[in-house]
Amino acid sequence: MKLKYEFVINNVAGETVAVSVGNNDGRFNGYIKLNETGAFIFKMLKKDTTREDIIKALVKEYPDATQDAAAQSVDLLIEQLREAELLV
């Protein structure tokens, strides 16, 4: 799975946001507010990847994170992105 559109992640007024750029045919306008973990996951979704690979990468990046906590974070964001039709 990966993001359907091209996004850039920026810090705006102390908030981390993902903004759609490029040619998305006007299908997504706006931005997505992300926390640190969400931004990490979002960056991984720029390339085709699997849920399991994202979880492994989170646990490696954040050694204090448990496998279960990482899986919950991944599942929550993936669900939200699917609902918004932002994944392929």
DOGU-655943 format. One record per atom (N, C-alpha, C): residue in one letter; z, x, y; residue number from 1. Coordinates in nm, 4 decimals. Atoms other than C-alpha are relative to their C-alpha. Layout:
% DOGU-655943
<atom><rest>a</rest><z>Z</z><x>X</x><y>Y</y><nr>NUM</nr></atom>
...
% end
This chain:
% DOGU-655943
<atom><rest>m</rest><z>0.0000</z><x>0.0841</x><y>-0.1172</y><nr>1</nr></atom>
<atom><rest>m</rest><z>0.0000</z><x>0.0000</x><y>0.0000</y><nr>1</nr></atom>
<atom><rest>m</rest><z>0.0000</z><x>0.0886</x><y>0.1235</y><nr>1</nr></atom>
<atom><rest>k</rest><z>-0.0012</z><x>-0.0714</x><y>-0.1274</y><nr>2</nr></atom>
<atom><rest>k</rest><z>-0.0509</z><x>0.1059</x><y>0.3585</y><nr>2</nr></atom>
<atom><rest>k</rest><z>-0.0190</z><x>-0.0999</x><y>0.1123</y><nr>2</nr></atom>
<atom><rest>l</rest><z>0.0161</z><x>0.0861</x><y>-0.1166</y><nr>3</nr></atom>
<atom><rest>l</rest><z>-0.0674</z><x>-0.0320</x><y>0.7094</y><nr>3</nr></atom>
<atom><rest>l</rest><z>-0.1450</z><x>-0.0414</x><y>0.0162</y><nr>3</nr></atom>
<atom><rest>k</rest><z>0.1339</z><x>0.0534</x><y>-0.0188</y><nr>4</nr></atom>
<atom><rest>k</rest><z>-0.3661</z><x>-0.2505</x><y>0.7830</y><nr>4</nr></atom>
<atom><rest>k</rest><z>-0.0649</z><x>0.0551</x><y>0.1267</y><nr>4</nr></atom>
<atom><rest>y</rest><z>0.0515</z><x>-0.0476</x><y>-0.1281</y><nr>5</nr></atom>
<atom><rest>y</rest><z>-0.4019</z><x>-0.1217</x><y>1.1400</y><nr>5</nr></atom>
<atom><rest>y</rest><z>0.0574</z><x>0.1372</x><y>0.0325</y><nr>5</nr></atom>
<atom><rest>e</rest><z>-0.0493</z><x>-0.1290</x><y>-0.0460</y><nr>6</nr></atom>
<atom><rest>e</rest><z>-0.3557</z><x>0.2097</x><y>1.3158</y><nr>6</nr></atom>
<atom><rest>e</rest><z>0.1099</z><x>-0.0234</x><y>0.1033</y><nr>6</nr></atom>
<atom><rest>f</rest><z>-0.1132</z><x>0.0107</x><y>-0.0916</y><nr>7</nr></atom>
<atom><rest>f</rest><z>-0.0217</z><x>0.2447</x><y>1.4926</y><nr>7</nr></atom>
<atom><rest>f</rest><z>0.0407</z><x>0.1385</x><y>0.0471</y><nr>7</nr></atom>
<atom><rest>v</rest><z>-0.0687</z><x>-0.1197</x><y>-0.0461</y><nr>8</nr></atom>
<atom><rest>v</rest><z>0.1443</z><x>0.5083</x><y>1.7060</y><nr>8</nr></atom>
<atom><rest>v</rest><z>0.1455</z><x>-0.0388</x><y>0.0199</y><nr>8</nr></atom>
<atom><rest>i</rest><z>-0.1427</z><x>0.0233</x><y>-0.0175</y><nr>9</nr></atom>
<atom><rest>i</rest><z>0.5194</z><x>0.5423</x><y>1.7186</y><nr>9</nr></atom>
<atom><rest>i</rest><z>0.0456</z><x>0.0796</x><y>0.1210</y><nr>9</nr></atom>
<atom><rest>n</rest><z>-0.0465</z><x>-0.0622</x><y>-0.1234</y><nr>10</nr></atom>
<atom><rest>n</rest><z>0.6765</z><x>0.6159</x><y>2.0556</y><nr>10</nr></atom>
<atom><rest>n</rest><z>0.1422</z><x>-0.0432</x><y>0.0296</y><nr>10</nr></atom>
<atom><rest>n</rest><z>-0.1306</z><x>0.0364</x><y>-0.0516</y><nr>11</nr></atom>
<atom><rest>n</rest><z>1.0138</z><x>0.6130</x><y>2.2230</y><nr>11</nr></atom>
<atom><rest>n</rest><z>-0.0224</z><x>-0.0586</x><y>0.1383</y><nr>11</nr></atom>
<atom><rest>v</rest><z>0.0174</z><x>0.0684</x><y>-0.1273</y><nr>12</nr></atom>
<atom><rest>v</rest><z>1.0138</z><x>0.3598</x><y>2.5071</y><nr>12</nr></atom>
<atom><rest>v</rest><z>0.1359</z><x>-0.0524</x><y>0.0442</y><nr>12</nr></atom>
<atom><rest>a</rest><z>-0.1288</z><x>0.0427</x><y>-0.0557</y><nr>13</nr></atom>
<atom><rest>a</rest><z>1.3264</z><x>0.3152</x><y>2.7197</y><nr>13</nr></atom>
<atom><rest>a</rest><z>0.1112</z><x>0.0086</x><y>-0.1038</y><nr>13</nr></atom>
<atom><rest>g</rest><z>-0.1040</z><x>-0.0206</x><y>0.0987</y><nr>14</nr></atom>
<atom><rest>g</rest><z>1.5420</z><x>0.4515</x><y>2.4390</y><nr>14</nr></atom>
<atom><rest>g</rest><z>-0.0186</z><x>-0.0748</x><y>-0.1306</y><nr>14</nr></atom>
<atom><rest>e</rest><z>0.0300</z><x>0.0747</x><y>0.1223</y><nr>15</nr></atom>
<atom><rest>e</rest><z>1.3850</z><x>0.2293</x><y>2.1716</y><nr>15</nr></atom>
<atom><rest>e</rest><z>-0.1205</z><x>0.0612</x><y>-0.0695</y><nr>15</nr></atom>
<atom><rest>t</rest><z>0.1152</z><x>-0.0465</x><y>0.0763</y><nr>16</nr></atom>
<atom><rest>t</rest><z>1.1525</z><x>0.3418</x><y>1.8946</y><nr>16</nr></atom>
<atom><rest>t</rest><z>-0.0870</z><x>-0.1203</x><y>-0.0307</y><nr>16</nr></atom>
<atom><rest>v</rest><z>0.0925</z><x>0.1108</x><y>0.0215</y><nr>17</nr></atom>
<atom><rest>v</rest><z>0.8449</z><x>0.1197</x><y>1.8808</y><nr>17</nr></atom>
<atom><rest>v</rest><z>-0.1298</z><x>0.0509</x><y>-0.0612</y><nr>17</nr></atom>
<atom><rest>a</rest><z>0.1331</z><x>-0.0261</x><y>0.0549</y><nr>18</nr></atom>
<atom><rest>a</rest><z>0.5203</z><x>0.1114</x><y>1.6848</y><nr>18</nr></atom>
<atom><rest>a</rest><z>-0.0967</z><x>-0.0915</x><y>0.0726</y><nr>18</nr></atom>
<atom><rest>v</rest><z>0.0985</z><x>0.0744</x><y>-0.0783</y><nr>19</nr></atom>
<atom><rest>v</rest><z>0.2197</z><x>0.0039</x><y>1.8896</y><nr>19</nr></atom>
<atom><rest>v</rest><z>-0.1359</z><x>0.0132</x><y>-0.0674</y><nr>19</nr></atom>
<atom><rest>s</rest><z>0.1328</z><x>-0.0003</x><y>0.0605</y><nr>20</nr></atom>
<atom><rest>s</rest><z>-0.1159</z><x>-0.0940</x><y>1.7437</y><nr>20</nr></atom>
<atom><rest>s</rest><z>-0.1000</z><x>0.0597</x><y>0.0977</y><nr>20</nr></atom>
<atom><rest>v</rest><z>0.1038</z><x>-0.0623</x><y>-0.0813</y><nr>21</nr></atom>
<atom><rest>v</rest><z>-0.4035</z><x>0.1191</x><y>1.8723</y><nr>21</nr></atom>
<atom><rest>v</rest><z>-0.1325</z><x>-0.0084</x><y>-0.0730</y><nr>21</nr></atom>
<atom><rest>g</rest><z>0.1308</z><x>-0.0016</x><y>0.0645</y><nr>22</nr></atom>
<atom><rest>g</rest><z>-0.7718</z><x>0.1434</x><y>1.8042</y><nr>22</nr></atom>
<atom><rest>g</rest><z>-0.0577</z><x>-0.1396</x><y>-0.0136</y><nr>22</nr></atom>
<atom><rest>n</rest><z>0.0717</z><x>0.1255</x><y>0.0181</y><nr>23</nr></atom>
<atom><rest>n</rest><z>-0.9984</z><x>-0.1330</x><y>1.6869</y><nr>23</nr></atom>
<atom><rest>n</rest><z>0.0665</z><x>-0.0835</x><y>-0.1079</y><nr>23</nr></atom>
<atom><rest>n</rest><z>-0.0599</z><x>0.0914</x><y>0.0963</y><nr>24</nr></atom>
<atom><rest>n</rest><z>-0.7941</z><x>-0.4051</x><y>1.5248</y><nr>24</nr></atom>
<atom><rest>n</rest><z>-0.0539</z><x>-0.1406</x><y>0.0172</y><nr>24</nr></atom>
<atom><rest>d</rest><z>0.0675</z><x>0.1282</x><y>-0.0228</y><nr>25</nr></atom>
<atom><rest>d</rest><z>-1.0253</z><x>-0.6854</x><y>1.6391</y><nr>25</nr></atom>
<atom><rest>d</rest><z>0.0927</z><x>-0.1058</x><y>0.0590</y><nr>25</nr></atom>
<atom><rest>g</rest><z>-0.0905</z><x>0.0941</x><y>-0.0641</y><nr>26</nr></atom>
<atom><rest>g</rest><z>-0.7394</z><x>-0.8411</x><y>1.8363</y><nr>26</nr></atom>
<atom><rest>g</rest><z>0.0900</z><x>-0.0749</x><y>-0.0958</y><nr>26</nr></atom>
<atom><rest>r</rest><z>-0.0802</z><x>0.0724</x><y>0.0986</y><nr>27</nr></atom>
<atom><rest>r</rest><z>-0.5627</z><x>-0.9458</x><y>1.5187</y><nr>27</nr></atom>
<atom><rest>r</rest><z>0.1488</z><x>0.0267</x><y>0.0143</y><nr>27</nr></atom>
<atom><rest>f</rest><z>-0.1413</z><x>-0.0280</x><y>-0.0244</y><nr>28</nr></atom>
<atom><rest>f</rest><z>-0.2365</z><x>-0.7771</x><y>1.6122</y><nr>28</nr></atom>
<atom><rest>f</rest><z>0.0140</z><x>0.0574</x><y>0.1393</y><nr>28</nr></atom>
<atom><rest>n</rest><z>-0.0284</z><x>-0.0465</x><y>-0.1357</y><nr>29</nr></atom>
<atom><rest>n</rest><z>-0.1244</z><x>-0.7450</x><y>1.9697</y><nr>29</nr></atom>
<atom><rest>n</rest><z>0.1504</z><x>0.0039</x><y>0.0162</y><nr>29</nr></atom>
<atom><rest>g</rest><z>-0.1434</z><x>-0.0098</x><y>-0.0213</y><nr>30</nr></atom>
<atom><rest>g</rest><z>0.2179</z><x>-0.6234</x><y>2.0579</y><nr>30</nr></atom>
<atom><rest>g</rest><z>0.0549</z><x>0.1280</x><y>-0.0581</y><nr>30</nr></atom>
<atom><rest>y</rest><z>-0.0654</z><x>-0.1186</x><y>0.0529</y><nr>31</nr></atom>
<atom><rest>y</rest><z>0.4679</z><x>-0.3805</x><y>1.9197</y><nr>31</nr></atom>
<atom><rest>y</rest><z>0.1064</z><x>-0.0421</x><y>-0.0996</y><nr>31</nr></atom>
<atom><rest>i</rest><z>-0.1049</z><x>0.0229</x><y>0.0982</y><nr>32</nr></atom>
<atom><rest>i</rest><z>0.7261</z><x>-0.3480</x><y>1.6450</y><nr>32</nr></atom>
<atom><rest>i</rest><z>0.1141</z><x>0.0955</x><y>0.0323</y><nr>32</nr></atom>
<atom><rest>k</rest><z>-0.1182</z><x>-0.0807</x><y>-0.0291</y><nr>33</nr></atom>
<atom><rest>k</rest><z>1.0765</z><x>-0.2258</x><y>1.7268</y><nr>33</nr></atom>
<atom><rest>k</rest><z>0.0563</z><x>0.0513</x><y>-0.1325</y><nr>33</nr></atom>
<atom><rest>l</rest><z>-0.0450</z><x>-0.0629</x><y>0.1241</y><nr>34</nr></atom>
<atom><rest>l</rest><z>1.2065</z><x>0.0189</x><y>1.4645</y><nr>34</nr></atom>
<atom><rest>l</rest><z>0.1280</z><x>0.0794</x><y>0.0216</y><nr>34</nr></atom>
<atom><rest>n</rest><z>-0.1114</z><x>-0.0943</x><y>-0.0025</y><nr>35</nr></atom>
<atom><rest>n</rest><z>1.5308</z><x>0.1956</x><y>1.3853</y><nr>35</nr></atom>
<atom><rest>n</rest><z>-0.0489</z><x>0.1304</x><y>-0.0622</y><nr>35</nr></atom>
<atom><rest>e</rest><z>0.0406</z><x>-0.1312</x><y>0.0504</y><nr>36</nr></atom>
<atom><rest>e</rest><z>1.5291</z><x>0.5550</x><y>1.2580</y><nr>36</nr></atom>
<atom><rest>e</rest><z>-0.0584</z><x>-0.0085</x><y>-0.1412</y><nr>36</nr></atom>
<atom><rest>t</rest><z>0.0481</z><x>0.0159</x><y>0.1373</y><nr>37</nr></atom>
<atom><rest>t</rest><z>1.4879</z><x>0.4547</x><y>0.8939</y><nr>37</nr></atom>
<atom><rest>t</rest><z>-0.1332</z><x>-0.0740</x><y>-0.0023</y><nr>37</nr></atom>
<atom><rest>g</rest><z>0.1241</z><x>0.0761</x><y>-0.0073</y><nr>38</nr></atom>
<atom><rest>g</rest><z>1.2198</z><x>0.1999</x><y>0.9793</y><nr>38</nr></atom>
<atom><rest>g</rest><z>-0.1159</z><x>0.0854</x><y>0.0473</y><nr>38</nr></atom>
<atom><rest>a</rest><z>0.1055</z><x>-0.0888</x><y>-0.0501</y><nr>39</nr></atom>
<atom><rest>a</rest><z>1.0239</z><x>0.4608</x><y>1.1736</y><nr>39</nr></atom>
<atom><rest>a</rest><z>-0.0449</z><x>0.0964</x><y>-0.1096</y><nr>39</nr></atom>
<atom><rest>f</rest><z>0.0332</z><x>-0.0902</x><y>0.1104</y><nr>40</nr></atom>
<atom><rest>f</rest><z>1.0408</z><x>0.6980</x><y>0.8752</y><nr>40</nr></atom>
<atom><rest>f</rest><z>-0.0901</z><x>-0.0717</x><y>-0.1012</y><nr>40</nr></atom>
<atom><rest>i</rest><z>0.0787</z><x>0.0782</x><y>0.0963</y><nr>41</nr></atom>
<atom><rest>i</rest><z>0.9120</z><x>0.4274</x><y>0.6398</y><nr>41</nr></atom>
<atom><rest>i</rest><z>-0.1376</z><x>-0.0313</x><y>0.0580</y><nr>41</nr></atom>
<atom><rest>f</rest><z>0.1251</z><x>0.0365</x><y>-0.0662</y><nr>42</nr></atom>
<atom><rest>f</rest><z>0.6469</z><x>0.3172</x><y>0.8900</y><nr>42</nr></atom>
<atom><rest>f</rest><z>-0.0975</z><x>0.1171</x><y>-0.0004</y><nr>42</nr></atom>
<atom><rest>k</rest><z>0.0862</z><x>-0.1187</x><y>0.0007</y><nr>43</nr></atom>
<atom><rest>k</rest><z>0.5134</z><x>0.6734</x><y>0.9167</y><nr>43</nr></atom>
<atom><rest>k</rest><z>-0.0583</z><x>0.0243</x><y>-0.1383</y><nr>43</nr></atom>
<atom><rest>m</rest><z>0.0510</z><x>-0.0188</x><y>0.1362</y><nr>44</nr></atom>
<atom><rest>m</rest><z>0.4832</z><x>0.6927</x><y>0.5390</y><nr>44</nr></atom>
<atom><rest>m</rest><z>-0.1099</z><x>-0.1008</x><y>-0.0323</y><nr>44</nr></atom>
<atom><rest>l</rest><z>0.0977</z><x>0.1047</x><y>0.0274</y><nr>45</nr></atom>
<atom><rest>l</rest><z>0.2856</z><x>0.3682</x><y>0.5379</y><nr>45</nr></atom>
<atom><rest>l</rest><z>-0.1325</z><x>0.0206</x><y>0.0733</y><nr>45</nr></atom>
<atom><rest>k</rest><z>0.1277</z><x>-0.0313</x><y>-0.0633</y><nr>46</nr></atom>
<atom><rest>k</rest><z>0.0147</z><x>0.5237</x><y>0.7552</y><nr>46</nr></atom>
<atom><rest>k</rest><z>-0.1016</z><x>0.0453</x><y>-0.1038</y><nr>46</nr></atom>
<atom><rest>k</rest><z>0.0852</z><x>-0.0405</x><y>0.1126</y><nr>47</nr></atom>
<atom><rest>k</rest><z>-0.1201</z><x>0.6633</x><y>0.4261</y><nr>47</nr></atom>
<atom><rest>k</rest><z>0.0330</z><x>-0.0897</x><y>-0.1182</y><nr>47</nr></atom>
<atom><rest>d</rest><z>-0.0245</z><x>0.0791</x><y>0.1195</y><nr>48</nr></atom>
<atom><rest>d</rest><z>-0.1561</z><x>0.4825</x><y>0.0965</y><nr>48</nr></atom>
<atom><rest>d</rest><z>0.1150</z><x>0.0607</x><y>-0.0793</y><nr>48</nr></atom>
<atom><rest>t</rest><z>-0.1182</z><x>-0.0491</x><y>0.0691</y><nr>49</nr></atom>
<atom><rest>t</rest><z>0.1786</z><x>0.5138</x><y>-0.0808</y><nr>49</nr></atom>
<atom><rest>t</rest><z>0.0601</z><x>-0.1113</x><y>-0.0842</y><nr>49</nr></atom>
<atom><rest>t</rest><z>-0.0669</z><x>0.1003</x><y>0.0832</y><nr>50</nr></atom>
<atom><rest>t</rest><z>0.4066</z><x>0.3347</x><y>-0.3244</y><nr>50</nr></atom>
<atom><rest>t</rest><z>0.1435</z><x>-0.0186</x><y>0.0476</y><nr>50</nr></atom>
<atom><rest>r</rest><z>-0.1399</z><x>0.0294</x><y>-0.0296</y><nr>51</nr></atom>
<atom><rest>r</rest><z>0.7467</z><x>0.1761</x><y>-0.2857</y><nr>51</nr></atom>
<atom><rest>r</rest><z>0.0880</z><x>0.1127</x><y>-0.0537</y><nr>51</nr></atom>
<atom><rest>e</rest><z>-0.0813</z><x>-0.1027</x><y>0.0639</y><nr>52</nr></atom>
<atom><rest>e</rest><z>0.8900</z><x>0.4329</x><y>-0.5252</y><nr>52</nr></atom>
<atom><rest>e</rest><z>-0.0077</z><x>0.1333</x><y>0.0747</y><nr>52</nr></atom>
<atom><rest>d</rest><z>0.0155</z><x>-0.1246</x><y>-0.0758</y><nr>53</nr></atom>
<atom><rest>d</rest><z>0.7484</z><x>0.7276</x><y>-0.3280</y><nr>53</nr></atom>
<atom><rest>d</rest><z>0.0767</z><x>-0.0050</x><y>0.1319</y><nr>53</nr></atom>
<atom><rest>i</rest><z>-0.0734</z><x>0.0142</x><y>-0.1263</y><nr>54</nr></atom>
<atom><rest>i</rest><z>0.8993</z><x>0.5924</x><y>-0.0057</y><nr>54</nr></atom>
<atom><rest>i</rest><z>0.1498</z><x>0.0129</x><y>-0.0255</y><nr>54</nr></atom>
<atom><rest>i</rest><z>-0.1422</z><x>-0.0079</x><y>0.0333</y><nr>55</nr></atom>
<atom><rest>i</rest><z>1.2409</z><x>0.5492</x><y>-0.1697</y><nr>55</nr></atom>
<atom><rest>i</rest><z>0.0398</z><x>0.1448</x><y>-0.0278</y><nr>55</nr></atom>
<atom><rest>k</rest><z>-0.0290</z><x>-0.1412</x><y>0.0303</y><nr>56</nr></atom>
<atom><rest>k</rest><z>1.2298</z><x>0.9052</x><y>-0.3071</y><nr>56</nr></atom>
<atom><rest>k</rest><z>0.0045</z><x>0.0834</x><y>0.1271</y><nr>56</nr></atom>
<atom><rest>a</rest><z>0.0063</z><x>-0.0760</x><y>-0.1251</y><nr>57</nr></atom>
<atom><rest>a</rest><z>1.1328</z><x>1.0415</x><y>0.0332</y><nr>57</nr></atom>
<atom><rest>a</rest><z>0.1207</z><x>-0.0301</x><y>0.0892</y><nr>57</nr></atom>
<atom><rest>l</rest><z>-0.1174</z><x>0.0357</x><y>-0.0799</y><nr>58</nr></atom>
<atom><rest>l</rest><z>1.4148</z><x>0.8505</x><y>0.2062</y><nr>58</nr></atom>
<atom><rest>l</rest><z>0.1254</z><x>0.0700</x><y>-0.0512</y><nr>58</nr></atom>
<atom><rest>v</rest><z>-0.1179</z><x>-0.0643</x><y>0.0591</y><nr>59</nr></atom>
<atom><rest>v</rest><z>1.6772</z><x>0.9821</x><y>-0.0355</y><nr>59</nr></atom>
<atom><rest>v</rest><z>-0.0033</z><x>0.1508</x><y>0.0252</y><nr>59</nr></atom>
<atom><rest>k</rest><z>0.0133</z><x>-0.1436</x><y>-0.0281</y><nr>60</nr></atom>
<atom><rest>k</rest><z>1.5420</z><x>1.3353</x><y>0.0154</y><nr>60</nr></atom>
<atom><rest>k</rest><z>0.0279</z><x>0.0298</x><y>0.1480</y><nr>60</nr></atom>
<atom><rest>e</rest><z>-0.0170</z><x>-0.0195</x><y>-0.1443</y><nr>61</nr></atom>
<atom><rest>e</rest><z>1.5345</z><x>1.2999</x><y>0.3967</y><nr>61</nr></atom>
<atom><rest>e</rest><z>0.1442</z><x>-0.0259</x><y>0.0451</y><nr>61</nr></atom>
<atom><rest>y</rest><z>-0.1364</z><x>0.0395</x><y>-0.0350</y><nr>62</nr></atom>
<atom><rest>y</rest><z>1.8783</z><x>1.1360</x><y>0.4157</y><nr>62</nr></atom>
<atom><rest>y</rest><z>0.0891</z><x>0.0149</x><y>-0.1228</y><nr>62</nr></atom>
<atom><rest>p</rest><z>-0.0761</z><x>-0.0275</x><y>0.1228</y><nr>63</nr></atom>
<atom><rest>p</rest><z>2.0972</z><x>1.2978</x><y>0.1460</y><nr>63</nr></atom>
<atom><rest>p</rest><z>0.1208</z><x>-0.0913</x><y>-0.0214</y><nr>63</nr></atom>
<atom><rest>d</rest><z>-0.1145</z><x>0.0902</x><y>0.0149</y><nr>64</nr></atom>
<atom><rest>d</rest><z>2.3873</z><x>1.0597</x><y>0.2165</y><nr>64</nr></atom>
<atom><rest>d</rest><z>-0.0418</z><x>-0.1393</x><y>-0.0460</y><nr>64</nr></atom>
<atom><rest>a</rest><z>0.0494</z><x>0.1327</x><y>0.0407</y><nr>65</nr></atom>
<atom><rest>a</rest><z>2.1666</z><x>0.7593</x><y>0.1345</y><nr>65</nr></atom>
<atom><rest>a</rest><z>-0.0019</z><x>-0.0113</x><y>-0.1517</y><nr>65</nr></atom>
<atom><rest>t</rest><z>0.0081</z><x>0.0253</x><y>0.1438</y><nr>66</nr></atom>
<atom><rest>t</rest><z>2.1985</z><x>0.6077</x><y>-0.2094</y><nr>66</nr></atom>
<atom><rest>t</rest><z>-0.1379</z><x>-0.0561</x><y>-0.0333</y><nr>66</nr></atom>
<atom><rest>q</rest><z>0.1266</z><x>0.0568</x><y>0.0467</y><nr>67</nr></atom>
<atom><rest>q</rest><z>1.8995</z><x>0.5015</x><y>-0.4141</y><nr>67</nr></atom>
<atom><rest>q</rest><z>-0.0063</z><x>-0.1492</x><y>0.0330</y><nr>67</nr></atom>
<atom><rest>d</rest><z>-0.0035</z><x>0.1447</x><y>-0.0259</y><nr>68</nr></atom>
<atom><rest>d</rest><z>2.0082</z><x>0.1363</x><y>-0.3773</y><nr>68</nr></atom>
<atom><rest>d</rest><z>-0.0163</z><x>-0.0315</x><y>0.1484</y><nr>68</nr></atom>
<atom><rest>a</rest><z>0.0108</z><x>0.0227</x><y>-0.1443</y><nr>69</nr></atom>
<atom><rest>a</rest><z>2.0490</z><x>0.1572</x><y>0.0009</y><nr>69</nr></atom>
<atom><rest>a</rest><z>-0.1420</z><x>0.0275</x><y>0.0480</y><nr>69</nr></atom>
<atom><rest>a</rest><z>0.1379</z><x>-0.0323</x><y>-0.0368</y><nr>70</nr></atom>
<atom><rest>a</rest><z>1.7086</z><x>0.3243</x><y>0.0351</y><nr>70</nr></atom>
<atom><rest>a</rest><z>-0.0939</z><x>-0.1106</x><y>-0.0457</y><nr>70</nr></atom>
<atom><rest>a</rest><z>0.0855</z><x>0.1071</x><y>0.0528</y><nr>71</nr></atom>
<atom><rest>a</rest><z>1.5490</z><x>0.0575</x><y>-0.1849</y><nr>71</nr></atom>
<atom><rest>a</rest><z>0.0128</z><x>-0.1269</x><y>0.0841</y><nr>71</nr></atom>
<atom><rest>q</rest><z>-0.0196</z><x>0.1183</x><y>-0.0845</y><nr>72</nr></atom>
<atom><rest>q</rest><z>1.7030</z><x>-0.2198</x><y>0.0265</y><nr>72</nr></atom>
<atom><rest>q</rest><z>-0.0738</z><x>0.0139</x><y>0.1324</y><nr>72</nr></atom>
<atom><rest>s</rest><z>0.0690</z><x>-0.0227</x><y>-0.1275</y><nr>73</nr></atom>
<atom><rest>s</rest><z>1.5699</z><x>-0.0660</x><y>0.3479</y><nr>73</nr></atom>
<atom><rest>s</rest><z>-0.1507</z><x>-0.0120</x><y>-0.0160</y><nr>73</nr></atom>
<atom><rest>v</rest><z>0.1443</z><x>0.0044</x><y>0.0259</y><nr>74</nr></atom>
<atom><rest>v</rest><z>1.2226</z><x>-0.0219</x><y>0.2013</y><nr>74</nr></atom>
<atom><rest>v</rest><z>-0.0437</z><x>-0.1434</x><y>-0.0254</y><nr>74</nr></atom>
<atom><rest>d</rest><z>0.0382</z><x>0.1369</x><y>0.0346</y><nr>75</nr></atom>
<atom><rest>d</rest><z>1.2121</z><x>-0.3721</x><y>0.0554</y><nr>75</nr></atom>
<atom><rest>d</rest><z>0.0031</z><x>-0.0923</x><y>0.1210</y><nr>75</nr></atom>
<atom><rest>l</rest><z>-0.0108</z><x>0.0845</x><y>-0.1193</y><nr>76</nr></atom>
<atom><rest>l</rest><z>1.3258</z><x>-0.5337</x><y>0.3807</y><nr>76</nr></atom>
<atom><rest>l</rest><z>-0.1181</z><x>0.0213</x><y>0.0936</y><nr>76</nr></atom>
<atom><rest>l</rest><z>0.1108</z><x>-0.0261</x><y>-0.0910</y><nr>77</nr></atom>
<atom><rest>l</rest><z>1.0646</z><x>-0.3611</x><y>0.5948</y><nr>77</nr></atom>
<atom><rest>l</rest><z>-0.1331</z><x>-0.0410</x><y>-0.0606</y><nr>77</nr></atom>
<atom><rest>i</rest><z>0.1250</z><x>0.0394</x><y>0.0655</y><nr>78</nr></atom>
<atom><rest>i</rest><z>0.7865</z><x>-0.4140</x><y>0.3413</y><nr>78</nr></atom>
<atom><rest>i</rest><z>-0.0165</z><x>-0.1519</x><y>0.0034</y><nr>78</nr></atom>
<atom><rest>e</rest><z>0.0065</z><x>0.1466</x><y>-0.0045</y><nr>79</nr></atom>
<atom><rest>e</rest><z>0.8718</z><x>-0.7846</x><y>0.3239</y><nr>79</nr></atom>
<atom><rest>e</rest><z>-0.0400</z><x>-0.0490</x><y>0.1395</y><nr>79</nr></atom>
<atom><rest>q</rest><z>0.0316</z><x>0.0400</x><y>-0.1371</y><nr>80</nr></atom>
<atom><rest>q</rest><z>0.8613</z><x>-0.8153</x><y>0.7035</y><nr>80</nr></atom>
<atom><rest>q</rest><z>-0.1452</z><x>0.0329</x><y>0.0359</y><nr>80</nr></atom>
<atom><rest>l</rest><z>0.1382</z><x>-0.0378</x><y>-0.0287</y><nr>81</nr></atom>
<atom><rest>l</rest><z>0.5301</z><x>-0.6284</x><y>0.7251</y><nr>81</nr></atom>
<atom><rest>l</rest><z>-0.0988</z><x>-0.0877</x><y>-0.0757</y><nr>81</nr></atom>
<atom><rest>r</rest><z>0.0869</z><x>0.0908</x><y>0.0765</y><nr>82</nr></atom>
<atom><rest>r</rest><z>0.3784</z><x>-0.8450</x><y>0.4513</y><nr>82</nr></atom>
<atom><rest>r</rest><z>-0.0062</z><x>-0.1376</x><y>0.0650</y><nr>82</nr></atom>
<atom><rest>e</rest><z>-0.0039</z><x>0.1302</x><y>-0.0677</y><nr>83</nr></atom>
<atom><rest>e</rest><z>0.4908</z><x>-1.1626</x><y>0.6279</y><nr>83</nr></atom>
<atom><rest>e</rest><z>-0.0864</z><x>0.0012</x><y>0.1252</y><nr>83</nr></atom>
<atom><rest>a</rest><z>0.0820</z><x>-0.0134</x><y>-0.1210</y><nr>84</nr></atom>
<atom><rest>a</rest><z>0.3200</z><x>-1.0344</x><y>0.9428</y><nr>84</nr></atom>
<atom><rest>a</rest><z>-0.1440</z><x>0.0378</x><y>-0.0318</y><nr>84</nr></atom>
<atom><rest>e</rest><z>0.1337</z><x>-0.0352</x><y>0.0468</y><nr>85</nr></atom>
<atom><rest>e</rest><z>0.0103</z><x>-0.9504</x><y>0.7349</y><nr>85</nr></atom>
<atom><rest>e</rest><z>-0.0467</z><x>0.1346</x><y>0.0557</y><nr>85</nr></atom>
<atom><rest>l</rest><z>0.0322</z><x>-0.1328</x><y>-0.0526</y><nr>86</nr></atom>
<atom><rest>l</rest><z>0.0220</z><x>-0.5845</x><y>0.8375</y><nr>86</nr></atom>
<atom><rest>l</rest><z>-0.0206</z><x>0.1044</x><y>-0.1077</y><nr>86</nr></atom>
<atom><rest>l</rest><z>0.0209</z><x>-0.0939</x><y>0.1110</y><nr>87</nr></atom>
<atom><rest>l</rest><z>-0.0153</z><x>-0.4263</x><y>0.4922</y><nr>87</nr></atom>
<atom><rest>l</rest><z>-0.1258</z><x>-0.0352</x><y>-0.0790</y><nr>87</nr></atom>
<atom><rest>v</rest><z>0.1129</z><x>0.0203</x><y>0.0934</y><nr>88</nr></atom>
<atom><rest>v</rest><z>-0.3160</z><x>-0.3786</x><y>0.2656</y><nr>88</nr></atom>
<atom><rest>v</rest><z>0.0356</z><x>0.0632</x><y>-0.1311</y><nr>88</nr></atom>
% end
